[in-house]
Amino acid sequence: MRTEGRSDKWWKNAVVYQIYPKSFQDSNGDGIGDLQGIISRLDYLQELGIDAIWLSPVYKSPQDDNGYDISDYQDIDPMFGTMEDMERLIAEAKKRNISIIMDLVLNHTSDEHRWFLEAQKSKDNPYHDYYVWRDGVEGTPPNDMIACFGGSAWQWVPEVDQYYFHQFSVKQPDLNWENPKVRREIYDMILWWMDKGVGGFRLDVIDQIAKEPDLKITGNGPRLHEFIRELSKETFQKGNMITVGEAWGANPERAKLYSNPDGSEFSMVFQFEHIGLDQQEGKSKWDLAPLDFLKLKTVLSKWQKELYQVGWNSLFWNNHDLPRIVSRWGNDGEYRVESAKMLATVLHGMQGTPYIYQGEELGMTNVKFPMEDYRDIETLNLYAERKEAGYPIGAIMESIYSKSRDNARTPMQWDSSTNAGFTHGTPWIKVNPNYTEINAESELQDENSIFNYYKKLIRLRKDHEVFVEGDYELLYADHPDIFAYTRTFGNIRLLVIANFHGNTIPFSLPSEYEGRLKLLISNYDTPLEGTLRPYEAAMYLVR
């Protein structure tokens, strides 16, 4: 069951679709998306042509951190349904040649996990050493490390006269990967899911499992790759899995280890270097700056070149933590359709496995809610902190409109009926008011829609090997508007041309290609001639 039905390294040709279950489709009217809802929309995803669904966490959880605080790895949170629903989702997806990729959190558990409930009872408890503890005195933590979500990274437990370490919420104690029993528990759990028929795993903050808190090391600890190789050997290599590690601290050299073609670690890695290019240098994501377009080209091109034949890229503009790309680096007004297609063209022509985040294929946009309608804890904290610090309210709201995680979490826009067809009840977060114009039902009926453009891009990737194997060369590196490159495999060449901005610029295709170009896809009805129109993009095969 772990290996059937997929060719080796099938993930190189695959396109992955990320679902944030809470916001995808509600089946029972409680206002929260669920597994039955996802099952009811599988035909839509089959129509799009995707190969795998990355499912954000649906495990049992107190939901202190949107399910990334797992209290039982082998149970489903009642909010989303039952284990029977999960098994049915795996089976129904498989009928449509779609694999399910589980989101695995192996750096920490919830403080309500049975391991931790035991661990905090006494130092002699067999589970005590499953977590990271240090002796100390109440009120004087072992050191001054700060958790990612603020406050000390150490929490006092009077029952054992010790502090436990937590890199994230106080309700997310870090697991002790130095303990072989912990690792064995994790491997057995992963093999259990593999036997259920899942097709892969996305590994949350995996670069932090080898922490050395005494040395104030969290990411890229000394034993990191040793741990990952053991994890892969004991689990993923026993099946034909797609595995992707989330590694905010990755550079190309580390990524070559993570995604080594020998399969010793993961299939690929998520790196985020391009994601910080529209914030002020050295500041937080909320400190807005215009996108440095030339740097964007440099960064994406660097990863294309440096991982060629020695690693593998993940290609993405969006996820559950990021704003909508058409609002961020496109134009969500007059040129919403053109710019959404342009951004898709640039990304899907590159080497790597593309990830589509729910609603991206519809050109869903950021939202501008009044403050009382936001739900994301990070956004609420930011508003309170900056208001107290004296920032102008207008500036705070501008940051929230641009970067709040709730931009990605408004309900999926299925049709123009009440609540966009997401729920018959009251949605847990409000729907973007533009759902009457932007929705799946209308796009499925429009052959020139963003949905059908994505569908065609996905099909092109299946039809032409150059998308998967071709070498990458950036063109017009210093041009302030044009993002263009070639991909070459044997005697086949792919040419991608895009105007990244909303102006019209003079441009003619290179004379060396005259009479040799076959148009594969374009976001304008008439051919490129003498100029590049606002957000114009096209892909050609060079004969």
C-alpha positions as CSV (number, residue, x, y, z in Angstrom):
1,M,0.0,0.0,0.0
2,R,2.9,2.3,0.6
3,T,4.4,2.2,-2.9
4,E,1.7,1.4,-5.4
5,G,0.5,3.5,-8.3
6,R,3.2,6.1,-8.8
7,S,6.4,6.1,-10.8
8,D,9.7,6.9,-9.1
9,K,10.1,10.6,-8.4
10,W,6.6,11.3,-9.6
11,W,6.6,14.5,-7.6
12,K,8.9,16.1,-10.2
13,N,6.0,16.2,-12.7
14,A,3.4,16.9,-10.0
15,V,1.5,20.0,-9.2
16,V,0.4,20.3,-5.5
17,Y,-2.7,22.1,-4.3
18,Q,-2.7,23.4,-0.7
19,I,-6.0,23.2,1.3
20,Y,-6.5,25.2,4.5
21,P,-9.4,22.9,5.7
22,K,-11.0,25.5,8.0
23,S,-11.8,27.7,5.0
24,F,-12.3,25.4,2.1
25,Q,-15.8,23.9,2.3
26,D,-18.2,23.4,5.2
27,S,-20.5,20.4,4.9
28,N,-22.5,20.6,8.1
29,G,-23.4,24.2,8.5
30,D,-21.2,25.0,11.6
31,G,-19.3,27.6,9.6
32,I,-16.0,25.7,9.7
33,G,-14.6,23.8,6.7
34,D,-14.2,20.0,7.1
35,L,-13.1,16.7,5.5
36,Q,-16.5,15.9,4.1
37,G,-16.5,19.3,2.5
38,I,-13.1,18.6,0.8
39,I,-14.4,15.3,-0.5
40,S,-17.4,17.1,-2.1
41,R,-15.0,19.3,-4.0
42,L,-12.6,16.6,-5.3
43,D,-14.1,16.7,-8.8
44,Y,-13.3,20.4,-9.0
45,L,-9.6,19.6,-8.2
46,Q,-9.6,16.8,-10.7
47,E,-10.8,19.2,-13.3
48,L,-8.0,21.6,-12.5
49,G,-5.5,18.7,-13.0
50,I,-3.6,18.7,-9.8
51,D,-1.7,15.6,-8.6
52,A,-1.6,16.0,-4.8
53,I,-3.4,17.9,-2.0
54,W,-1.3,19.3,0.8
55,L,-3.7,19.3,3.7
56,S,-2.9,21.8,6.5
57,P,-3.2,20.0,9.9
58,V,-6.4,18.2,10.7
59,Y,-5.1,16.2,13.7
60,K,-6.7,16.5,17.1
61,S,-5.6,19.8,18.6
62,P,-6.7,22.5,21.1
63,Q,-6.2,24.9,18.2
64,D,-3.9,27.2,20.1
65,D,-1.9,27.6,16.9
66,N,-4.3,26.6,14.1
67,G,-3.7,22.9,14.6
68,Y,0.1,23.2,14.6
69,D,-0.2,22.2,18.2
70,I,-1.1,18.5,17.9
71,S,-2.5,16.6,20.9
72,D,-2.9,13.3,19.0
73,Y,-1.1,12.5,15.8
74,Q,-3.3,9.5,15.1
75,D,-6.7,11.1,15.5
76,I,-8.7,13.8,13.6
77,D,-10.0,16.9,15.3
78,P,-13.8,16.7,15.7
79,M,-13.9,20.2,14.1
80,F,-12.9,18.5,10.8
81,G,-14.7,15.1,11.1
82,T,-13.6,11.6,12.0
83,M,-10.8,9.1,11.1
84,E,-13.4,7.4,8.8
85,D,-13.8,10.8,7.0
86,M,-10.0,10.9,6.6
87,E,-9.8,7.4,5.2
88,R,-12.6,8.2,2.8
89,L,-10.8,11.3,1.6
90,I,-7.6,9.3,1.0
91,A,-9.6,6.7,-1.0
92,E,-11.8,9.2,-3.0
93,A,-8.7,11.3,-3.9
94,K,-6.9,8.2,-5.0
95,K,-9.7,7.3,-7.4
96,R,-9.0,10.6,-9.1
97,N,-5.2,10.0,-9.1
98,I,-4.7,12.6,-6.3
99,S,-2.4,11.9,-3.4
100,I,-2.9,13.4,0.1
101,I,0.1,15.1,1.7
102,M,-0.2,15.4,5.5
103,D,1.2,18.4,7.3
104,L,3.5,17.0,10.0
105,V,4.7,18.9,13.0
106,L,7.6,17.1,14.5
107,N,9.4,19.9,16.4
108,H,6.8,20.1,19.2
109,T,3.5,18.8,20.4
110,S,0.6,20.4,22.2
111,D,0.9,20.6,26.0
112,E,-2.3,18.5,25.9
113,H,-0.6,15.6,24.2
114,R,-0.6,12.5,26.4
115,W,3.3,12.4,26.3
116,F,3.5,15.9,27.8
117,L,0.7,15.3,30.3
118,E,2.9,12.4,31.6
119,A,6.2,14.2,31.2
120,Q,5.3,17.0,33.6
121,K,4.2,14.6,36.4
122,S,7.7,13.8,37.6
123,K,11.3,13.6,36.5
124,D,11.1,9.8,36.8
125,N,8.2,9.5,34.4
126,P,9.2,7.5,31.3
127,Y,7.9,10.4,29.1
128,H,9.8,13.1,30.9
129,D,12.8,12.9,28.6
130,Y,10.5,13.2,25.5
131,Y,10.8,17.0,26.0
132,V,13.5,19.5,26.6
133,W,13.9,20.3,30.3
134,R,16.4,22.4,32.3
135,D,16.9,22.8,36.0
136,G,16.4,26.3,37.3
137,V,14.8,28.6,39.9
138,E,11.3,29.9,39.4
139,G,11.5,33.4,37.9
140,T,15.0,32.9,36.6
141,P,14.9,31.0,33.3
142,P,18.0,29.0,32.1
143,N,18.8,31.8,29.6
144,D,17.2,34.8,27.9
145,M,15.9,33.0,24.8
146,I,12.7,34.5,23.4
147,A,9.9,32.4,21.8
148,C,8.9,33.1,18.2
149,F,5.5,34.2,19.5
150,G,7.0,36.5,22.1
151,G,7.9,36.1,25.8
152,S,10.5,33.7,27.3
153,A,11.1,30.4,25.5
154,W,11.1,28.7,28.9
155,Q,8.1,27.8,31.1
156,W,8.3,26.8,34.7
157,V,6.6,23.6,35.9
158,P,6.5,23.5,39.8
159,E,5.8,19.7,39.9
160,V,9.3,18.9,38.6
161,D,11.1,22.1,39.6
162,Q,12.2,22.5,36.0
163,Y,11.6,24.6,32.9
164,Y,10.6,23.2,29.6
165,F,11.6,24.7,26.3
166,H,9.2,26.0,23.7
167,Q,10.2,27.8,20.5
168,F,6.6,28.8,19.7
169,S,3.6,29.1,22.0
170,V,3.8,28.1,25.7
171,K,1.3,25.4,24.7
172,Q,3.8,23.9,22.2
173,P,6.6,22.2,24.2
174,D,9.6,21.2,22.0
175,L,10.3,17.5,21.6
176,N,13.7,16.1,22.5
177,W,15.1,14.6,19.3
178,E,18.2,13.5,21.2
179,N,16.0,10.8,22.8
180,P,15.9,7.7,20.5
181,K,12.6,6.7,22.0
182,V,11.0,9.9,20.8
183,R,12.3,9.3,17.3
184,R,11.0,5.8,17.3
185,E,7.5,6.9,18.3
186,I,7.6,9.5,15.5
187,Y,8.7,6.9,12.9
188,D,6.0,4.4,14.0
189,M,3.4,7.1,13.7
190,I,4.5,8.1,10.2
191,L,4.5,4.4,9.0
192,W,1.0,4.2,10.4
193,W,-0.1,7.1,8.2
194,M,1.8,5.6,5.2
195,D,-0.2,2.4,5.7
196,K,-3.4,4.5,5.6
197,G,-2.4,5.4,2.0
198,V,-1.2,9.0,2.3
199,G,1.2,10.0,-0.5
200,G,3.6,12.3,1.4
201,F,4.3,14.8,4.1
202,R,5.1,18.5,4.5
203,L,7.4,18.9,7.5
204,D,6.7,22.0,9.5
205,V,9.7,24.0,10.8
206,I,11.8,20.8,10.4
207,D,15.1,22.8,10.5
208,Q,14.5,23.4,14.2
209,I,14.4,19.8,15.5
210,A,18.1,19.7,16.4
211,K,18.0,22.6,18.7
212,E,20.7,23.3,21.3
213,P,19.0,25.7,23.7
214,D,22.0,26.0,26.0
215,L,23.9,27.4,23.1
216,K,20.9,29.4,21.9
217,I,20.8,27.4,18.7
218,T,17.3,26.7,17.3
219,G,17.6,26.4,13.5
220,N,20.2,24.2,11.7
221,G,21.5,22.5,14.8
222,P,24.6,20.3,14.6
223,R,22.7,17.0,14.3
224,L,19.9,18.2,12.0
225,H,20.9,16.3,8.9
226,E,21.8,13.2,10.8
227,F,18.3,13.2,12.3
228,I,16.6,13.9,8.9
229,R,18.5,11.1,7.2
230,E,17.5,8.6,9.9
231,L,13.9,9.8,9.7
232,S,13.9,9.4,5.9
233,K,15.5,5.9,6.0
234,E,13.1,4.6,8.7
235,T,10.0,6.0,7.0
236,F,9.8,7.8,3.7
237,Q,12.2,5.5,1.8
238,K,9.9,2.6,2.6
239,G,7.3,4.1,0.2
240,N,7.3,6.4,-2.8
241,M,6.5,9.6,-0.8
242,I,6.6,13.3,-1.8
243,T,8.2,15.0,1.1
244,V,8.9,18.8,1.5
245,G,10.7,20.4,4.5
246,E,9.8,23.9,5.6
247,A,13.1,25.6,6.2
248,W,13.1,29.3,6.8
249,G,16.8,29.2,7.4
250,A,17.7,27.4,4.2
251,N,20.3,28.6,1.7
252,P,21.2,26.8,-1.5
253,E,24.0,24.8,0.2
254,R,21.6,23.5,2.9
255,A,18.9,22.9,0.3
256,K,21.2,20.6,-1.6
257,L,21.4,18.4,1.5
258,Y,17.6,18.5,2.1
259,S,16.7,17.7,-1.5
260,N,19.7,15.5,-2.5
261,P,18.6,13.5,-5.6
262,D,19.7,10.3,-3.8
263,G,16.6,10.6,-1.7
264,S,18.5,10.5,1.6
265,E,16.5,13.4,3.1
266,F,13.4,15.0,1.4
267,S,12.1,15.4,-2.1
268,M,12.3,19.1,-1.9
269,V,12.5,22.1,0.5
270,F,10.4,25.2,1.0
271,Q,12.7,28.2,1.2
272,F,11.5,31.8,1.6
273,E,14.2,34.1,0.4
274,H,11.9,35.8,-2.2
275,I,9.1,36.3,0.4
276,G,10.9,39.0,2.3
277,L,11.6,41.3,-0.6
278,D,8.8,43.8,0.0
279,Q,9.7,44.8,3.6
280,Q,12.2,47.2,4.9
281,E,15.7,45.9,5.3
282,G,16.2,44.3,8.8
283,K,12.6,45.1,9.8
284,S,9.5,42.9,10.2
285,K,7.1,41.8,7.5
286,W,4.7,44.6,8.6
287,D,7.2,47.3,7.7
288,L,6.2,47.7,4.1
289,A,8.5,48.5,1.2
290,P,8.0,48.4,-2.6
291,L,9.0,45.0,-4.1
292,D,12.7,45.1,-5.2
293,F,12.0,43.6,-8.7
294,L,15.6,43.2,-9.8
295,K,16.4,41.4,-6.6
296,L,13.3,39.1,-7.1
297,K,14.7,38.0,-10.4
298,T,18.2,37.5,-8.9
299,V,16.9,35.5,-6.0
300,L,14.6,33.2,-8.0
301,S,17.2,32.7,-10.6
302,K,19.9,31.9,-8.0
303,W,17.7,29.0,-6.7
304,Q,17.0,27.8,-10.2
305,K,20.7,27.7,-11.1
306,E,22.2,26.4,-7.9
307,L,19.8,23.4,-7.4
308,Y,19.9,22.3,-11.0
309,Q,20.6,18.5,-11.0
310,V,21.8,18.6,-7.4
311,G,18.5,19.4,-5.6
312,W,14.9,20.3,-6.2
313,N,12.8,23.5,-5.8
314,S,9.4,24.1,-4.5
315,L,7.7,26.9,-6.5
316,F,5.1,29.0,-4.7
317,W,3.7,32.5,-4.4
318,N,1.1,31.8,-1.8
319,N,0.3,29.7,1.3
320,H,-1.8,29.9,4.4
321,D,0.6,32.4,6.1
322,L,1.1,34.7,3.1
323,P,-1.1,37.4,1.5
324,R,-2.7,36.8,-1.9
325,I,-0.1,37.2,-4.7
326,V,-2.4,39.1,-7.1
327,S,-2.9,41.8,-4.5
328,R,0.7,41.7,-3.4
329,W,2.8,41.8,-6.6
330,G,0.1,41.9,-9.2
331,N,-2.9,44.3,-9.7
332,D,-6.1,43.3,-8.0
333,G,-8.1,46.0,-9.7
334,E,-8.1,46.8,-13.5
335,Y,-5.6,44.1,-14.4
336,R,-6.5,41.4,-11.9
337,V,-7.0,38.7,-14.5
338,E,-3.9,39.6,-16.6
339,S,-1.6,40.0,-13.6
340,A,-2.8,36.7,-12.0
341,K,-2.1,34.9,-15.2
342,M,1.3,36.6,-15.6
343,L,2.4,35.6,-12.1
344,A,1.3,32.0,-12.8
345,T,3.2,32.0,-16.1
346,V,6.5,33.1,-14.5
347,L,6.3,30.6,-11.7
348,H,5.1,27.5,-13.6
349,G,7.7,27.8,-16.2
350,M,10.5,27.3,-13.7
351,Q,12.1,24.0,-12.5
352,G,10.5,22.6,-9.4
353,T,7.2,21.4,-8.1
354,P,4.5,24.1,-8.2
355,Y,2.2,24.7,-5.3
356,I,-1.2,26.3,-5.8
357,Y,-2.9,27.7,-2.7
358,Q,-6.7,27.4,-2.6
359,G,-8.3,30.3,-4.5
360,E,-5.1,31.3,-6.2
361,E,-6.4,29.6,-9.4
362,L,-9.4,32.0,-9.2
363,G,-7.4,35.1,-8.6
364,M,-8.8,35.6,-5.1
365,T,-7.6,38.8,-3.5
366,N,-6.6,40.3,-0.2
367,V,-9.4,41.7,2.0
368,K,-9.9,45.0,3.9
369,F,-11.9,44.2,7.0
370,P,-12.7,46.5,9.9
371,M,-10.5,45.4,12.8
372,E,-13.3,43.5,14.6
373,D,-13.6,41.1,11.7
374,Y,-9.9,39.8,11.8
375,R,-9.3,36.5,13.5
376,D,-5.6,35.8,13.2
377,I,-3.8,36.1,16.5
378,E,-0.6,37.5,14.9
379,T,-2.7,40.3,13.3
380,L,-4.6,41.1,16.5
381,N,-1.3,41.3,18.5
382,L,0.3,43.5,15.9
383,Y,-2.6,46.0,16.0
384,A,-2.5,46.1,19.9
385,E,1.3,46.5,20.0
386,R,1.6,49.2,17.3
387,K,-1.4,51.1,18.6
388,E,0.2,51.2,22.1
389,A,3.5,52.3,20.6
390,G,1.8,55.3,19.0
391,Y,1.7,54.3,15.3
392,P,-1.0,56.1,13.3
393,I,-4.0,53.8,12.9
394,G,-4.0,54.3,9.1
395,A,-0.4,53.0,8.9
396,I,-1.2,50.0,11.1
397,M,-4.2,49.1,8.9
398,E,-2.2,49.5,5.7
399,S,0.2,46.9,7.1
400,I,-2.6,44.6,8.0
401,Y,-4.3,45.0,4.7
402,S,-1.1,44.1,3.0
403,K,0.3,41.3,5.1
404,S,-2.3,39.8,7.5
405,R,-2.5,36.0,7.4
406,D,-6.3,36.3,7.3
407,N,-5.9,37.4,3.6
408,A,-5.3,33.8,2.8
409,R,-7.8,32.4,5.2
410,T,-11.1,34.0,4.0
411,P,-13.5,31.3,2.8
412,M,-13.0,29.7,-0.6
413,Q,-15.2,31.5,-3.1
414,W,-17.3,28.8,-4.8
415,D,-20.3,30.7,-6.3
416,S,-22.3,33.9,-5.9
417,S,-24.8,32.6,-3.4
418,T,-24.8,33.6,0.3
419,N,-21.3,33.1,1.9
420,A,-19.9,32.2,-1.5
421,G,-21.2,28.7,-1.2
422,F,-18.8,27.9,1.6
423,T,-21.4,27.4,4.3
424,H,-25.1,27.4,5.1
425,G,-24.2,28.7,8.5
426,T,-22.2,31.7,9.8
427,P,-18.6,31.4,8.6
428,W,-15.8,31.4,11.2
429,I,-14.3,34.4,9.4
430,K,-16.1,36.7,6.9
431,V,-16.1,36.0,3.2
432,N,-14.3,38.5,1.0
433,P,-17.2,40.8,-0.3
434,N,-15.9,40.4,-3.9
435,Y,-17.1,36.8,-4.1
436,T,-20.1,37.7,-6.3
437,E,-17.6,38.7,-9.1
438,I,-14.7,36.3,-8.3
439,N,-15.9,32.6,-7.8
440,A,-15.3,29.1,-9.1
441,E,-18.7,28.7,-10.7
442,S,-18.3,31.7,-13.1
443,E,-14.7,30.8,-13.9
444,L,-15.5,27.2,-14.8
445,Q,-17.9,28.6,-17.4
446,D,-15.4,31.1,-18.9
447,E,-12.8,29.6,-21.2
448,N,-10.6,32.7,-20.7
449,S,-10.7,32.6,-16.9
450,I,-7.8,32.4,-14.5
451,F,-8.9,28.9,-13.5
452,N,-8.7,27.7,-17.1
453,Y,-5.3,29.3,-17.6
454,Y,-4.0,27.4,-14.5
455,K,-5.5,24.2,-16.0
456,K,-3.7,24.8,-19.2
457,L,-0.4,25.5,-17.5
458,I,-0.7,22.3,-15.5
459,R,-1.4,20.3,-18.7
460,L,1.6,21.9,-20.5
461,R,3.8,20.7,-17.6
462,K,2.7,17.1,-18.2
463,D,3.1,17.4,-22.0
464,H,6.6,18.8,-22.2
465,E,9.6,17.4,-20.5
466,V,11.5,20.7,-20.8
467,F,9.4,22.0,-17.9
468,V,10.7,19.3,-15.6
469,E,14.3,18.8,-16.8
470,G,15.3,22.0,-18.6
471,D,18.3,24.2,-17.6
472,Y,17.4,27.8,-16.7
473,E,18.9,31.0,-18.1
474,L,17.7,34.5,-17.0
475,L,17.3,37.0,-19.9
476,Y,17.2,40.9,-19.6
477,A,18.5,40.6,-16.0
478,D,18.7,44.4,-15.6
479,H,15.4,45.3,-17.2
480,P,13.1,47.1,-14.7
481,D,9.9,45.5,-16.1
482,I,10.7,42.3,-17.9
483,F,11.0,38.9,-16.3
484,A,12.1,36.5,-19.0
485,Y,14.1,33.3,-19.1
486,T,14.7,30.1,-21.2
487,R,14.6,26.5,-20.2
488,T,16.6,24.1,-22.4
489,F,16.6,20.3,-22.5
490,G,18.4,18.6,-25.3
491,N,17.3,20.4,-28.5
492,I,14.1,21.7,-27.0
493,R,13.9,25.2,-25.6
494,L,11.1,27.0,-23.7
495,L,11.0,30.8,-23.8
496,V,9.0,32.6,-21.1
497,I,8.4,36.4,-21.4
498,A,6.5,38.6,-18.9
499,N,5.9,42.2,-18.2
500,F,5.8,42.2,-14.4
501,H,4.2,45.7,-14.3
502,G,1.2,47.7,-15.4
503,N,2.9,49.9,-18.1
504,T,3.2,49.3,-21.8
505,I,6.8,48.9,-22.9
506,P,8.5,48.5,-26.3
507,F,9.6,44.9,-26.9
508,S,10.3,42.6,-29.8
509,L,11.0,38.9,-29.6
510,P,14.7,38.1,-30.1
511,S,15.5,38.0,-33.9
512,E,17.3,34.7,-33.5
513,Y,14.0,33.1,-32.8
514,E,12.2,34.5,-35.9
515,G,10.0,31.8,-37.5
516,R,11.0,29.3,-34.9
517,L,8.4,30.0,-32.1
518,K,5.3,28.1,-31.3
519,L,3.0,29.8,-28.8
520,L,2.1,27.6,-25.9
521,I,0.1,30.0,-23.8
522,S,-0.5,33.7,-23.5
523,N,-2.7,36.0,-21.3
524,Y,-3.7,38.2,-24.1
525,D,-5.9,37.2,-27.1
526,T,-3.7,38.8,-29.8
527,P,0.0,38.0,-30.3
528,L,2.8,39.9,-28.8
529,E,3.9,42.5,-31.3
530,G,6.2,45.5,-30.8
531,T,5.2,46.1,-27.2
532,L,4.5,44.2,-24.0
533,R,1.1,45.3,-22.7
534,P,0.4,45.6,-19.0
535,Y,1.2,42.3,-17.2
536,E,1.5,40.6,-20.6
537,A,3.0,37.1,-20.4
538,A,3.6,34.3,-23.0
539,M,5.4,31.0,-23.2
540,Y,6.8,29.7,-26.5
541,L,8.5,26.5,-27.6
542,V,11.6,27.3,-29.8
543,R,11.6,24.8,-32.7
